[in-house]
Amino acid sequence: MNGKRLISSLILILLISSLSMVGASEEHNVTATDRPTTAIHNYVVFQSCCLPSNINFTVQINNKSYESSNYYLNISLPDGTYHYTISLPYDYTSNITTGNIILKQSNVYVHFKVSYRSYDLGEIVLVSIVLSLVSILVFIVYYIRVTRK
């Protein structure tokens, strides 16, 4: 196998393996059940499972951000339809990242599971090899161009 083909193959393997490291994004729609209430506002409760106690998450609803102070976040909103996005620190991923909430005189609970984003040793070694080969290739091309002048 020639050098260009080897490098192309390694880069392709790197791209495919990096895609498997990214947390999956899922869209979930949550509709509140109709319950008569005298409250003007409804509560939306975001509750995480498996989130370490010293880690917070952020929820963005209609361009306004809310930050949790623990494993849950309680937000008061009037009736309406809202789009939300859940954000976690880089080292963590969630089974739910975006969704829609329809509030109509009731409360909504959004439960999501958090997991630690991990990389195995094989992926780290592969990335190191590919970066080393690319660096060597760049150096060789530079050296050839400089010595020809």
NORVENNOR-V643215 format. One record per residue. RES is the residue in one small letter. SS is DSSP state (@ for helix, = for strand, . for the rest). OMEGA is omega in whole degrees, 0 to 359 (* if undefined). D_LAST is the distance of its C-alpha to the last C-alpha in whole Angstrom. Layout:
RES_SS_OMEGA_D_LAST + RES_SS_OMEGA_D_LAST
This chain:
m_._181_30 + n_._186_26 + g_@_181_24 + k_@_181_24 + r_@_179_28 + l_@_180_28 + i_@_178_27 + s_@_179_28 + s_@_180_32 + l_@_178_31 + i_@_178_31 + l_@_178_34 + i_@_179_36 + l_@_180_35 + l_@_180_36 + i_@_181_39 + s_@_180_40 + s_@_178_39 + l_@_180_42 + s_._181_45 + m_._185_44 + v_._179_45 + g_._182_49 + a_._178_51 + s_._179_52 + e_._178_55 + e_=_181_57 + h_=_176_61 + n_=_179_64 + v_=_180_67 + t_=_179_70 + a_._175_73 + t_._181_76 + d_._175_79 + r_._178_81 + p_._178_83 + t_._179_83 + t_._182_84 + a_._178_80 + i_._181_78 + h_._174_75 + n_=_176_74 + y_=_172_72 + v_=_182_69 + v_=_174_68 + f_=_182_65 + q_=_182_65 + s_=_174_62 + c_=_175_63 + c_._177_61 + l_._178_60 + p_._187_59 + s_._182_62 + n_._181_59 + i_._178_57 + n_._173_58 + f_._180_57 + t_=_175_56 + v_=_176_58 + q_=_178_57 + i_=_180_60 + n_._176_59 + n_._174_57 + k_=_183_59 + s_=_176_58 + y_=_181_60 + e_=_179_59 + s_._174_61 + s_._179_63 + n_._181_64 + y_._179_64 + y_=_179_65 + l_=_182_65 + n_=_183_68 + i_=_178_67 + s_=_182_70 + l_=_175_70 + p_._177_72 + d_._179_73 + g_=_178_70 + t_=_185_67 + y_=_172_64 + h_=_179_60 + y_=_175_59 + t_=_178_56 + i_=_179_56 + s_=_179_53 + l_._173_52 + p_._187_50 + y_._184_47 + d_._183_48 + y_=_178_51 + t_=_184_52 + s_=_176_55 + n_._176_57 + i_._178_57 + t_._179_55 + t_=_177_56 + g_=_179_60 + n_=_178_62 + i_=_175_66 + i_=_181_69 + l_=_177_71 + k_._178_75 + q_._177_77 + s_._180_76 + n_._179_74 + v_=_177_71 + y_=_177_69 + v_=_179_65 + h_=_178_65 + f_=_183_61 + k_=_181_60 + v_=_175_57 + s_=_179_55 + y_=_179_52 + r_._182_49 + s_._178_48 + y_._179_45 + d_._185_45 + l_@_179_43 + g_@_179_41 + e_@_180_40 + i_@_179_38 + v_@_180_37 + l_@_179_35 + v_@_179_34 + s_@_180_32 + i_@_181_31 + v_@_179_29 + l_@_178_28 + s_@_180_26 + l_@_178_25 + v_@_178_23 + s_@_179_22 + i_@_179_20 + l_@_179_19 + v_@_179_17 + f_@_180_16 + i_@_180_15 + v_@_179_13 + y_@_181_11 + y_@_179_10 + i_@_181_9 + r_@_181_7 + v_@_183_6 + t_@_179_6 + r_@_184_4 + k_._*_0
